[in-house]
Amino acid sequence: MPGSRVPVISKRLVASYVIDWIIIIGIIAVGAGLWNLTPNHRPFTLTEPSISFPYVEHEKVSTAVLFVVAVIAPLIITMLVALILPPSRPPTFNSVSRKSLIWRRKLWEWHAAWLGLVLSFALSFLFVQAMKNLFGRPRPDLLSRCDPDWEHQADYALGGFPQVLNGFYLVSSTICRTKDEGLLNDGFSSFPSGHATYSWAGMAYLALFLSAKFGVTIPYLSPSSSTHRAVNTSPTTTTNGTTSAASPATLQPPTPASKPAAPPLYLLLLPLIPICVATYIASTRFSDFRHHPFDIIFGSLMGLGFSLFTYRLYHLSPRRGQGGSWGPRSAARAFGFGSRVERTSDDGDDRKEDVEMGNMGREEPNGRVHGAAPLA
């Protein structure tokens, strides 16, 4: 049957995305390498109140819990939503291949969701580990970790003004008597907050994804819909049987029913819950005396920025995309510059030539499929 033919996927296109995943894995590997390095130990003073907080052994949100909540949960939720909900642009034709194309688009939206989400994590992990090592800022509980030699501050002094302020020495980490090097090194990893960065990198991305998929957006009027529409008045027949001439086209404003409306309030819970989770995780770093306020704010903004960047890299704006992702690169430009080549059909309707998953193609009424990418 001609209409049952399923378009093929370009091997060249698939290989280009395999390379993208390899690059992401490479970014994570570099971040892991930086994680094992000893951070810079910034000099400190034993009279600094901001690093004199007690060391809390049992954190409210451990690293394992953070990984499950901020990484595993968004991966599972985006996968389920992409596979269960209809694709953002289902095929407009009816044939045997329609179901196959729908599932192909679902798989592509799942792949695009994970590609952006994992890239957000990878960039966050790389920058957090690099900045922690470079800055080496003491944590609020550093002195509790350090167990300093209080009686011989002058022997470890690197600076300060003891002649002006009695006992004000700027000392090095060699003053610490603790035997746990890992605990001490972690005490110089305050900036930026990794928990705040990772939680916002995952939860903000999830909030954007759910908002787009379920249409949780602020109402707006596009330029085309906000303009007046022309209405042609046809000739009318009077009561005496005569026909009046047609009046010229008149302009009428859009009716209230045609304007966008706010979504149901219960749908706001979908993006609100991830945002609340990220806010709570970030706040625990302050209450557990692990980070200074600026560390948490900066980490949250950095994670939020990475999530916005990587989401828009693979998805349309939630306000305009209706849950859709950008299509893949064209097979011809899989390894070249540019993102994709979109071609539309001659009749100008919504049956655009599909370039997802290697120009999957569209089917004409005669059963022929156009736009399928050849095997590379």
C-alpha positions in Angstrom: 0.0 0.0 0.0 1.6 3.3 -1.0 0.3 5.2 2.1 1.9 2.7 4.5 5.4 3.6 3.7 7.3 4.9 6.7 10.0 7.5 5.9 13.6 6.4 6.7 15.9 8.2 9.1 19.3 9.5 7.9 22.2 7.8 9.5 24.2 10.9 9.0 21.7 12.9 11.1 21.7 10.2 13.9 25.5 10.2 14.0 25.5 14.0 14.5 23.3 13.7 17.6 25.4 10.8 18.9 28.3 13.2 18.8 26.2 15.8 20.7 25.7 13.2 23.5 29.4 12.4 23.4 30.2 16.1 23.9 27.8 16.3 26.8 29.3 13.2 28.4 32.7 14.8 27.9 31.6 18.0 29.7 30.4 15.8 32.6 33.7 13.9 32.7 35.7 17.2 32.8 33.4 18.3 35.7 34.1 15.0 37.5 37.8 15.5 37.0 37.6 19.0 38.6 35.5 17.6 41.4 38.5 15.4 42.5 40.9 18.3 42.5 41.9 20.1 45.7 40.3 23.5 45.8 42.1 26.7 46.5 42.4 27.4 50.2 41.6 31.0 50.7 43.3 32.6 53.8 40.9 33.4 56.6 40.9 34.9 60.1 39.9 33.1 63.3 37.8 36.1 64.4 35.5 36.1 61.4 31.9 35.5 62.6 30.6 34.4 59.1 32.7 31.2 59.2 32.1 30.4 62.9 28.9 28.4 62.5 28.6 24.8 63.8 29.1 21.8 61.4 25.8 20.0 60.8 26.5 16.3 60.1 23.0 15.4 58.8 22.0 17.7 56.0 18.3 18.3 55.2 18.9 17.5 51.5 21.8 15.2 51.0 23.7 14.8 47.8 21.9 11.5 47.1 18.5 13.1 47.6 19.5 16.0 45.5 20.5 13.7 42.6 17.1 11.9 42.8 15.0 15.0 43.0 16.8 17.4 40.7 18.1 14.9 38.1 16.3 11.6 38.1 12.8 13.0 38.7 12.9 15.5 35.8 14.3 12.9 33.5 11.4 10.5 34.3 8.7 13.1 34.2 9.8 14.6 30.9 10.0 11.1 29.3 6.5 10.2 30.5 4.9 13.5 29.4 6.6 13.3 26.0 5.5 9.7 25.4 2.0 9.9 26.9 0.7 13.3 25.6 0.1 13.9 21.9 3.0 15.5 20.0 2.8 19.2 19.6 2.3 18.9 15.8 0.5 15.7 14.9 0.2 14.6 11.2 -2.8 16.0 9.5 -3.4 13.1 7.2 -4.9 9.7 7.8 -3.1 6.6 6.7 -1.3 3.5 8.0 1.9 5.6 8.5 0.2 8.2 10.6 0.6 6.2 13.9 4.2 5.5 13.1 4.9 9.2 12.5 3.1 10.2 15.7 5.3 7.9 17.7 8.4 9.1 15.8 7.5 12.7 16.8 6.9 11.6 20.4 10.3 10.0 20.5 11.9 13.1 19.0 10.3 15.3 21.7 11.5 12.9 24.3 15.0 13.1 22.9 14.9 16.9 22.6 13.7 17.1 26.2 16.5 14.9 27.6 19.2 16.6 25.4 18.4 20.0 26.8 17.9 18.8 30.3 21.2 16.8 30.5 23.0 19.7 28.8 21.7 22.0 31.6 23.1 19.6 34.2 26.4 19.1 32.4 27.0 22.9 32.1 26.0 23.4 35.7 28.3 20.7 37.0 31.2 21.9 35.0 30.9 25.6 36.0 30.2 24.8 39.7 33.2 22.5 40.1 35.5 24.9 38.2 34.4 27.9 40.3 34.6 26.1 43.6 38.2 25.2 42.9 39.2 28.6 41.6 37.6 30.7 44.3 38.1 28.4 47.3 35.7 30.5 49.5 35.4 29.2 53.1 32.1 27.8 54.1 30.2 29.2 57.1 31.2 26.2 59.2 34.9 26.2 58.3 36.2 26.8 61.8 34.2 23.8 63.1 35.8 21.6 60.4 39.2 23.1 60.8 39.8 22.8 64.6 42.5 25.5 64.4 45.5 25.8 66.6 44.3 28.9 68.6 47.5 29.4 70.7 49.9 29.7 67.8 48.1 32.0 65.3 51.2 34.0 64.6 53.0 30.9 63.3 50.5 30.5 60.5 50.0 34.2 59.7 49.9 35.3 56.1 48.8 38.9 56.9 46.5 40.9 59.1 47.0 43.8 61.5 47.8 42.3 64.9 49.5 45.5 66.0 46.2 47.4 65.4 43.6 44.8 66.3 44.8 42.4 69.0 44.9 38.8 67.6 43.7 39.8 64.1 45.8 37.4 61.9 45.1 36.3 58.4 46.1 32.6 58.5 46.4 29.7 56.1 44.7 26.4 56.3 47.8 24.8 57.7 46.6 26.0 61.1 43.9 23.4 61.0 44.5 20.3 63.1 41.8 18.1 61.6 42.9 14.8 60.1 40.0 14.6 57.7 41.4 16.2 54.5 38.2 15.6 52.6 36.2 17.4 55.2 38.6 20.3 55.2 38.9 20.6 51.5 35.1 20.7 51.3 35.1 23.6 53.7 36.7 25.7 51.0 34.0 25.0 48.4 31.3 27.5 49.4 31.0 29.5 46.2 28.8 28.8 44.3 26.2 26.6 45.9 26.1 23.3 44.0 22.7 22.3 45.5 21.1 25.6 44.5 22.6 25.4 41.0 21.6 21.8 40.3 18.1 22.1 41.7 17.3 25.2 39.6 19.0 23.7 36.5 16.6 20.7 36.7 13.5 22.1 38.3 13.3 25.3 36.2 13.8 23.2 33.1 11.0 20.9 34.2 8.7 23.9 34.9 9.3 25.3 31.4 8.6 21.9 29.9 5.4 21.3 31.8 4.2 24.9 31.1 4.7 24.4 27.4 3.1 20.9 27.3 0.0 21.9 29.3 -0.4 25.4 28.0 0.4 27.2 31.2 1.2 30.6 29.8 0.3 34.3 30.4 -2.4 35.3 27.9 -1.2 37.5 25.1 -2.3 38.8 21.7 0.0 38.2 18.7 0.4 41.1 16.2 -1.8 39.2 13.7 -4.6 38.5 16.1 -4.7 41.9 17.7 -5.3 43.8 14.4 -8.8 44.5 13.1 -10.2 42.0 10.7 -11.9 42.9 7.4 -15.5 42.0 6.9 -17.1 42.1 3.4 -20.8 42.9 3.3 -22.6 41.1 0.5 -25.4 42.7 -1.5 -28.8 42.8 0.3 -32.3 42.6 -1.0 -34.8 45.2 0.3 -38.5 44.6 1.1 -39.6 46.1 -2.2 -37.5 43.6 -4.2 -34.7 45.9 -5.1 -31.1 44.9 -4.5 -28.7 47.4 -2.8 -25.1 47.6 -3.8 -22.5 45.8 -1.7 -20.9 48.1 0.9 -17.1 48.2 1.1 -15.2 46.0 3.5 -15.4 47.2 7.1 -12.9 46.6 9.9 -14.1 45.0 13.1 -12.0 44.4 16.2 -11.5 40.8 17.4 -14.4 39.6 19.6 -13.7 38.8 23.3 -14.3 35.1 22.6 -11.4 35.1 20.1 -8.9 36.5 22.6 -6.6 34.3 24.7 -7.7 33.4 28.3 -5.8 32.5 31.4 -5.3 28.8 32.1 -7.2 27.1 35.0 -5.5 27.9 38.2 -4.9 24.2 39.1 -2.6 24.0 36.1 -0.3 26.5 37.8 0.6 23.8 40.2 2.6 22.0 37.4 5.3 24.7 37.1 4.9 25.9 40.7 5.8 22.6 42.4 9.2 22.4 40.7 9.9 26.0 41.5 9.0 25.4 45.2 11.2 22.3 45.3 14.2 24.2 44.0 13.6 27.1 46.4 13.4 24.7 49.4 16.6 22.9 48.4 18.4 26.2 48.0 17.1 27.4 51.3 18.4 24.3 53.2 22.0 25.3 52.3 21.6 28.4 54.4 19.9 26.7 57.3 22.5 23.9 57.3 25.3 26.5 57.4 26.8 25.2 54.2 26.7 28.4 52.2 26.6 32.2 52.5 23.5 34.0 51.1 25.4 35.2 48.0 26.6 31.7 47.2 23.0 30.5 47.1 21.6 33.4 45.1 24.4 33.2 42.5 24.1 29.4 42.2 20.3 29.7 41.8 20.6 32.3 39.1 23.3 30.3 37.3 21.2 27.1 37.3 18.2 29.1 36.1 20.2 30.7 33.3 21.5 27.3 32.1 18.0 25.8 32.2 16.6 28.8 30.2 19.4 28.6 27.6 19.3 24.8 27.1 15.5 24.7 27.0 15.2 27.4 24.3 18.1 25.7 22.4 15.8 22.7 21.7 12.3 24.0 22.3 10.0 26.9 21.3 9.0 29.5 23.8 6.3 28.0 26.2 4.1 31.0 25.2 4.3 30.3 21.5 5.5 26.7 21.1 2.5 24.9 22.6 4.8 22.2 23.9 6.7 21.8 20.7 10.4 21.3 20.3 12.5 22.6 17.4 13.0 20.0 14.7 16.3 18.3 14.2 19.0 19.6 11.9 18.5 18.6 8.3 20.4 15.6 7.1 22.4 17.7 4.6 23.6 20.1 7.4 23.9 17.6 10.2 27.6 18.5 10.8 27.5 22.0 9.3 26.5 25.4 10.5 22.9 26.4 11.2 20.2 24.5 12.9 17.6 23.3 10.4 16.0 23.8 7.0 12.3 24.1 7.0 10.4 23.8 3.8 6.6 24.3 3.4 4.2 22.9 1.0 2.9 24.8 -2.0 -0.7 25.1 -0.7 0.5 26.9 2.4 -1.7 24.9 4.8 -0.5 23.3 8.0 0.9 20.2 6.2 4.4 21.4 6.3 7.2 19.2 5.1 8.3 17.5 8.2 12.1 17.6 8.9 11.9 15.9 12.3 14.1 12.8 12.6 15.7 13.3 9.3 13.0 14.8 7.1 10.3 12.3 8.1 8.2 13.7 5.3 4.5 14.3 4.7 1.9 12.3 2.8 -0.1 13.7 0.0 -3.7 12.6 -0.7 -2.4 10.3 -3.5 -0.5 8.3 -0.9 3.0 9.4 -1.8 5.4 10.5 1.0 7.5 13.6 0.4 10.5 14.9 2.3 11.9 11.5 3.5 15.6 11.7 4.1 17.7 9.1 2.3 19.9 6.6 4.1 23.3 8.0 4.5 
